[in-house]
Amino acid sequence: EIEVQVQQLEQAFQEIKQRLTQVSTMQNDRTQLESQRQEVRDRLKKLSTPGSDASSQKQELKQRLTEIGSQLELLEVELESRLISWSSFREPFWQIVRFGGLGVLIGVVIKSCTG
């Protein structure tokens, strides 16, 4: 029985390590995308100065900004889904159900004894 629990713990530990690796990779990707977005914004500002007429470059940069923004949004959603999962709430949920139900049962018993 102890060996089974140790194996389950090792498996849970490996899953946590994998999740941590994925999250750190995604955070690095996010940082790179944010720096790319800032670079594109800076280039767009330079093109927006008076005297420069590069509308096709402006359009390409705006399109690139949109692409980076959508990639960042997808990455944020993925990060949030990696950090929060049902398995992390499973045990606390059942503890709440168990003790909450026990509290209601005790309350009903006390009320029936007094009233």
C-alpha positions, -999 to +999 in steps of 0.1 A: +000+000+000+028+024+008+046+015-024+014+024-044+011+057-026+048+064-033+043+056-070+013+079-071+033+107-055+061+102-080+036+104-108+020+135-095+055+150-090+064+143-126+031+159-138+039+190-118+074+191-132+060+188-168+034+215-161+061+238-146+083+233-177+054+241-200+045+272-180+080+285-180+083+279-218+051+297-224+062+326-202+094+329-222+074+329-254+051+356-239+081+378-231+095+374-266+062+382-281+058+413-260+093+425-269+085+419-306+053+439-302+072+468-287+097+467-315+069+468-341+052+497-323+085+516-322+090+510-360+054+521-366+060+553-346+091+561-367+070+556-399+043+578-385+066+608-382+058+637-406+076+635-439+075+597-442+052+581-467+053+544-463+017+533-461+024+497-472+050+493-445+026+508-420-001+484-431+023+454-427+034+466-393-003+470-382-010+435-394+020+422-376+008+439-344-026+423-348-010+388-352+012+393-322-018+404-301-038+374-311-008+351-303-005+368-269-042+362-262-039+326-271-008+322-249-025+339-220-055+315-222-032+285-224-012+297-194-044+302-174-056+267-183-023+252-174-022+268-140-058+259-131-072+224-135-100+203-120-075+179-104-061+207-082-096+214-069-108+178-066-097+171-031-107+204-015-140+202-033-148+169-017-136+180+017-160+210+015-189+187+004-181+162+032-177+187+060-204+210+047-228+181+046-218+170+081-224+205+094-259+206+079-266+172+094-254+183+128-275+215+125-306+195+116-300+171+146-295+200+170-326+218+157-347+187+161-335+181+197-342+217+207-374+224+188 
